[in-house]
Amino acid sequence: MALASGPGLALCEVMPTHLPLRSLWHSDALYRARQQLLLRDESTVAMQIAVSEIAAPTGEEHARAMWIAERFRRLGLCDVRTDEAGNVIGSRRGVADEPPVVVCAHLDTVFPHGTEVSVTRAGARLAGPGIGDNGRGLAAMLALAEVIDGRQLRTVAPVEFIATTGEEGTGDLRGAKCAFADAAVTAAIALDGAGDERIVNRALGSRRYRIAFRGPGGHSWTAFGVPNAVHAAAIAAAKLARLPLPREPRTTLSVGRIGGGISVNTIPDEGWLEIDVRSTSCYALDLIERELRHVARVARDEENDRSTRGSAPLSVVVQLIGDRPSGETAASHPLVVMAMEATRLVGREPELATASTDANVPISRGIPAIAIGAGGRGGDAHTPGEWFDNTDACLGIARALGVVVGVAGVSCEL
């Protein structure tokens, strides 16, 4: 078990982390670290702006990743490297040979290549695409790596900092899946966006599908009667919209995109739709997948039955294009309890929540994990008008610091 120093202990004594975080919170080491976060608040905001102004669409995170890697090196992190998924990893050694506590923040944004990503500032309010999600998370991770410096504040367990790729959209948590594939990890804390109250301990699973119908196609007049791939896609969309969904656990299904064809006067040879299904229950996701595949076959058969005898039939392919696992770190787990206590210590009331984040992956693999905001307030995420208010935002980073060192433990002062 990781150990931590506490007030009133001899210089080389330590206390176990199962003691209340409050004792550690008021120790000299944590007090100094929290003061440093406050004093460096403007520097943290500057990092947040700088990283947000480096475009990082999902799958095109390289430039931002290199910027983070350079900051990791400047902070003196050990073994700074990039893995096969493009994640940037750096470590702060602990005093014990234990599995690390992982702090991660995702690099990518939802904004496509060519989006203007400049940030404007008016006092405490910043505005720009990705300024909160996840410019704030990345800046907070760097701030933590700076105060957990291995000298004034040194942990018992190592702390590994990971800037992950592919968290948004069709990235399908690519970076997190790679980072946690075979890792021995004590716990994981994902820093995602703004806020200092929510604690995401329930991983919202999602599966994304592409249903594609293909047929002969042809001219809208002379070939009329051959099966129409877009008609089949529309039949499937209508049937999916009427599927009964479980209310508990809450399960959702949305047809997000539909398309096909090359012109208005052509019977399309291809029609397709993309579907997003979400639930905290793997069983519910499996059930909906079976229904979805059945609907695809029925839609194909209905359109083929309507076609002229002798026409080449439609085929259908159902492809899984995204799979975010679900799961839960129990509210009674020491990591969640630690996060709730840290939230109260910064004067906020904790709120347990469900969301889809990088924490989905470690949670699904039995690793204690949560996702938390990195302080401040924000809004209009995933839009060009996204904004972030830095008022008292350092409290959110202080909360994250409490969670990280509460789990990793703090060694005796050096």
C-alpha positions in Angstrom: 0.0 0.0 0.0 1.2 3.5 -0.8 2.3 5.6 2.1 2.1 9.3 2.8 3.6 11.8 5.2 1.3 13.7 7.6 1.5 16.6 10.1 3.2 15.9 13.3 5.1 12.9 12.0 8.9 12.6 12.3 10.7 13.6 9.1 11.1 10.0 7.8 7.8 8.6 9.1 4.9 7.9 6.7 1.2 7.3 7.1 -1.0 5.0 5.0 -3.3 6.5 2.5 -6.3 4.8 4.0 -6.2 7.6 6.7 -8.5 10.6 5.8 -7.2 12.8 3.0 -7.8 15.8 5.2 -4.7 14.9 7.3 -2.6 14.8 4.1 -4.3 17.9 2.7 -3.1 20.1 5.6 0.4 18.7 5.6 3.3 21.1 4.8 4.0 19.3 1.4 0.5 19.6 0.2 0.0 23.2 1.5 3.1 24.3 -0.4 2.0 22.5 -3.6 -1.4 24.1 -3.5 0.2 27.5 -3.0 2.3 26.9 -6.0 -0.7 26.1 -8.1 -2.3 29.4 -7.0 0.9 31.4 -7.8 1.3 29.7 -11.2 -2.4 30.1 -12.2 -1.6 32.6 -14.9 1.1 30.3 -16.3 -1.4 27.5 -16.4 -3.9 29.7 -18.3 -1.1 30.6 -20.8 -0.4 26.9 -21.4 -4.1 26.3 -21.8 -4.3 28.9 -24.5 -1.1 27.8 -26.2 -2.1 24.1 -26.5 -5.7 25.0 -27.6 -4.2 27.0 -30.5 -2.5 23.9 -31.9 -5.1 22.2 -34.1 -5.6 18.5 -33.1 -8.5 16.9 -34.9 -9.0 13.2 -34.0 -6.4 11.3 -35.9 -4.2 14.4 -36.5 -2.9 15.0 -33.0 0.8 14.9 -33.9 1.7 18.7 -33.6 0.0 19.0 -30.3 1.5 15.7 -29.1 5.0 17.1 -29.9 4.3 20.3 -28.0 3.2 18.2 -24.9 6.3 16.0 -25.2 8.6 19.0 -25.1 6.8 20.3 -22.0 7.2 16.9 -20.4 10.9 17.1 -21.0 11.2 20.6 -19.7 9.5 19.5 -16.5 12.1 16.8 -16.0 9.7 13.8 -16.4 11.5 10.5 -17.0 11.3 8.3 -20.1 9.3 10.7 -22.2 8.1 8.7 -25.2 5.4 8.3 -27.8 3.7 4.9 -28.2 2.2 3.2 -31.2 -1.1 5.0 -30.7 0.5 8.4 -30.6 0.1 8.8 -26.9 2.8 10.9 -25.2 3.9 9.4 -21.9 6.2 10.7 -19.1 6.8 9.5 -15.6 7.6 11.0 -12.2 9.4 8.3 -10.3 8.2 7.3 -6.8 10.2 6.0 -3.9 8.7 2.5 -4.1 8.6 0.0 -6.9 4.8 -0.1 -7.3 2.4 0.1 -10.2 1.9 3.8 -11.2 -1.0 6.1 -10.7 -1.9 7.3 -14.1 -3.0 10.9 -14.9 -4.3 11.2 -18.4 -5.8 14.0 -20.6 -6.8 13.6 -24.2 -5.1 15.5 -27.0 -7.8 15.5 -29.7 -10.7 17.8 -30.4 -13.9 17.4 -32.4 -13.0 20.2 -34.8 -12.0 19.2 -38.3 -8.9 20.3 -40.1 -9.0 23.9 -41.2 -11.1 25.2 -38.2 -9.9 28.5 -36.8 -8.6 27.7 -33.3 -7.4 31.0 -32.1 -8.4 31.9 -28.5 -9.7 35.3 -27.4 -9.6 36.5 -23.8 -11.6 39.0 -21.8 -10.6 39.0 -18.2 -11.2 35.5 -16.8 -13.2 34.4 -19.8 -11.5 32.5 -22.6 -13.2 31.6 -25.9 -12.1 29.3 -28.7 -12.7 25.8 -30.0 -11.4 23.2 -27.5 -10.4 25.7 -24.9 -12.1 23.6 -22.2 -12.3 20.2 -23.9 -9.6 19.5 -23.6 -7.2 22.4 -23.5 -8.0 22.8 -19.8 -7.4 19.1 -19.1 -4.0 19.2 -20.8 -2.9 22.4 -19.0 -4.0 20.9 -15.6 -2.0 17.8 -16.3 1.1 19.8 -16.9 0.5 21.9 -13.8 0.3 18.6 -11.7 3.5 17.3 -13.3 5.2 20.5 -12.3 4.1 20.5 -8.6 4.7 16.8 -8.2 8.3 17.5 -8.9 10.1 14.6 -7.2 11.8 17.0 -4.8 9.5 19.2 -2.7 6.7 16.8 -3.4 7.6 13.2 -4.1 5.1 10.3 -4.2 5.6 6.8 -3.0 4.1 5.2 -6.1 5.2 6.5 -9.5 2.9 8.9 -11.3 2.6 8.4 -15.0 1.3 11.3 -17.2 -0.3 10.4 -20.5 -1.6 12.7 -23.2 -3.9 10.4 -25.1 -5.1 10.3 -28.7 -8.5 9.3 -30.2 -10.8 10.2 -27.3 -13.3 12.1 -29.4 -15.8 10.8 -31.9 -14.6 8.0 -34.2 -11.2 7.9 -32.3 -12.9 5.1 -30.3 -10.6 5.7 -27.3 -7.7 4.5 -29.4 -5.1 6.0 -27.1 -6.6 4.8 -23.8 -7.0 1.3 -25.3 -3.4 1.2 -26.1 -2.2 2.8 -22.8 -4.1 0.4 -20.6 -3.8 -2.7 -22.8 -1.5 -4.7 -20.6 -0.5 -2.1 -18.0 -0.3 -2.8 -14.2 -1.8 0.3 -12.8 -2.8 1.3 -9.3 -5.5 3.8 -10.4 -6.3 6.1 -13.3 -7.6 9.7 -13.1 -8.7 11.3 -16.4 -8.7 15.1 -16.6 -11.4 16.1 -19.1 -12.7 19.7 -19.5 -13.8 22.2 -16.9 -15.5 21.8 -13.5 -14.7 20.9 -10.0 -17.7 19.0 -8.7 -18.5 16.1 -11.0 -16.8 12.7 -10.5 -17.4 10.4 -13.4 -17.3 6.9 -11.9 -19.8 5.2 -14.2 -18.5 4.6 -17.7 -21.1 5.1 -20.4 -20.5 2.5 -23.0 -21.3 3.1 -26.7 -21.2 1.2 -29.9 -21.3 2.8 -33.3 -22.4 0.9 -36.4 -22.4 1.5 -40.1 -25.1 -0.3 -42.1 -24.4 -0.3 -45.8 -26.8 -1.6 -48.5 -25.5 -2.3 -52.0 -27.3 -3.1 -55.2 -27.2 -2.6 -59.0 -28.4 1.0 -59.1 -29.3 2.6 -62.4 -31.3 5.4 -64.1 -34.3 6.6 -62.1 -36.6 6.1 -65.1 -35.2 3.3 -67.2 -34.0 1.1 -64.3 -36.9 1.8 -62.1 -37.9 -1.4 -60.3 -34.4 -2.4 -59.2 -34.0 -2.3 -55.4 -33.1 1.1 -54.1 -30.3 1.1 -51.5 -31.3 4.4 -50.0 -34.9 3.2 -49.6 -33.5 0.3 -47.6 -31.5 2.6 -45.5 -34.6 4.7 -44.8 -36.6 1.7 -43.9 -33.9 0.6 -41.5 -33.7 4.1 -40.0 -37.5 4.2 -39.4 -37.5 0.8 -37.8 -34.6 1.6 -35.5 -36.4 4.8 -34.4 -39.3 2.6 -33.2 -37.2 0.1 -31.3 -38.2 -0.2 -27.6 -35.3 0.7 -25.4 -34.6 -0.2 -21.8 -35.4 2.6 -19.4 -33.3 1.1 -16.7 -30.4 1.1 -17.2 -31.0 4.1 -19.5 -30.2 3.1 -23.1 -30.2 5.4 -26.2 -30.1 4.8 -29.9 -29.6 7.6 -32.5 -29.2 7.5 -36.3 -26.6 10.1 -36.6 -25.9 10.1 -40.4 -27.6 8.7 -43.5 -26.6 9.0 -47.1 -26.0 7.4 -50.5 -26.4 8.0 -54.2 -24.6 10.2 -56.7 -27.4 12.4 -58.2 -31.1 13.1 -57.8 -32.0 11.2 -61.0 -30.1 8.0 -60.1 -31.3 4.9 -58.3 -28.4 4.7 -55.8 -26.3 1.6 -55.8 -25.3 2.3 -52.1 -27.2 3.6 -49.1 -25.9 3.7 -45.6 -26.6 4.9 -42.1 -24.5 5.3 -39.0 -26.0 4.6 -35.5 -24.8 5.4 -32.0 -26.0 3.2 -29.2 -25.2 4.0 -25.5 -25.8 2.3 -22.2 -24.0 1.6 -18.9 -25.0 -2.1 -19.4 -23.1 -4.5 -21.7 -26.1 -6.7 -21.7 -28.3 -3.9 -23.0 -25.7 -3.1 -25.7 -25.6 -6.7 -26.8 -29.4 -6.8 -26.9 -29.6 -3.7 -29.1 -26.9 -5.0 -31.4 -28.9 -8.2 -32.1 -32.0 -6.1 -32.8 -30.1 -3.7 -35.0 -28.6 -6.6 -37.1 -32.1 -8.1 -37.4 -33.5 -4.7 -38.6 -30.8 -4.5 -41.3 -31.8 -7.8 -42.7 -35.5 -7.1 -42.6 -34.9 -3.7 -44.4 -32.9 -5.5 -47.1 -35.5 -8.1 -47.6 -38.4 -5.7 -47.7 -36.7 -3.6 -50.4 -35.7 -6.7 -52.4 -39.4 -8.0 -52.2 -40.6 -4.7 -53.7 -38.2 -5.0 -56.7 -39.0 -6.2 -60.2 -38.7 -9.9 -60.6 -35.2 -10.8 -61.9 -33.5 -7.7 -60.5 -30.2 -8.2 -58.8 -30.8 -8.1 -55.1 -29.5 -5.7 -52.4 -26.9 -7.0 -50.0 -26.3 -5.5 -46.5 -23.2 -5.3 -44.3 -23.3 -4.2 -40.7 -19.9 -2.9 -39.5 -19.0 -2.0 -35.9 -17.1 1.3 -36.3 -16.8 2.1 -32.6 -16.8 0.3 -29.3 -16.4 2.2 -26.0 -16.7 -0.2 -23.1 -18.9 0.3 -20.1 -18.5 -0.3 -16.4 -18.4 1.3 -13.0 -16.0 2.2 -10.2 -18.2 1.7 -7.2 -19.1 4.8 -5.2 -17.8 3.0 -2.1 -14.3 2.4 -3.7 -11.5 4.2 -2.0 -10.6 6.1 -5.1 -14.1 7.5 -5.4 -14.3 8.2 -1.7 -10.9 10.0 -2.0 -12.2 12.1 -4.9 -15.4 13.0 -3.0 -13.4 14.1 0.0 -11.0 16.2 -2.2 -14.0 17.9 -3.8 -15.3 18.9 -0.3 -11.9 20.1 0.7 -11.9 22.7 -2.1 -15.4 23.9 -1.0 -17.5 22.1 -3.6 -20.1 19.4 -3.2 -19.3 16.2 -5.1 -21.6 14.9 -7.8 -21.2 11.3 -9.1 -21.9 11.1 -12.8 -22.0 8.9 -15.9 -20.1 9.8 -19.1 -17.9 8.5 -21.9 -14.3 9.4 -21.3 -10.8 7.8 -21.4 -11.7 6.3 -18.0 -14.0 3.9 -19.7 -11.1 1.7 -20.7 -9.4 1.2 -17.3 -12.8 0.8 -15.6 -13.8 -1.9 -18.1 -10.5 -3.7 -17.4 -10.9 -3.7 -13.6 -8.6 -0.8 -12.9 -10.0 1.7 -10.4 -10.6 4.9 -12.5 -12.5 8.1 -12.6 -12.7 11.2 -14.8 -12.9 14.7 -13.3 -13.0 18.2 -14.6 -9.8 20.4 -14.3 -11.4 23.4 -12.6 -13.2 26.6 -13.8 -16.5 26.7 -15.6 -17.1 26.2 -19.3 -19.9 25.9 -21.9 -20.8 25.4 -25.5 -18.3 22.5 -25.8 -17.9 20.9 -29.2 -18.9 24.2 -30.9 -16.8 27.1 -32.3 -18.2 29.3 -29.5 -16.7 27.1 -26.7 -15.8 29.2 -23.6 -14.0 28.8 -20.3 -14.1 31.0 -17.2 -10.9 30.8 -15.1 -12.5 32.2 -11.9 -11.2 30.1 -9.0 -10.2 27.5 -11.6 -7.0 26.5 -9.6 -9.4 24.8 -7.1 -10.1 22.1 -9.6 -6.4 21.4 -10.1 -5.9 21.4 -6.3 -8.7 18.8 -6.1 -7.0 16.6 -8.7 -3.7 17.0 -6.8 -5.4 15.7 -3.7 -6.7 12.7 -5.5 -3.4 11.8 -7.1 -1.2 12.1 -4.1 -3.9 10.6 -1.9 -3.7 7.4 -4.0 0.0 7.5 -4.8 1.1 8.5 -1.3 3.6 11.1 -0.4 7.1 10.2 0.9 8.8 11.8 3.8 10.1 15.3 3.1 13.5 15.2 1.5 
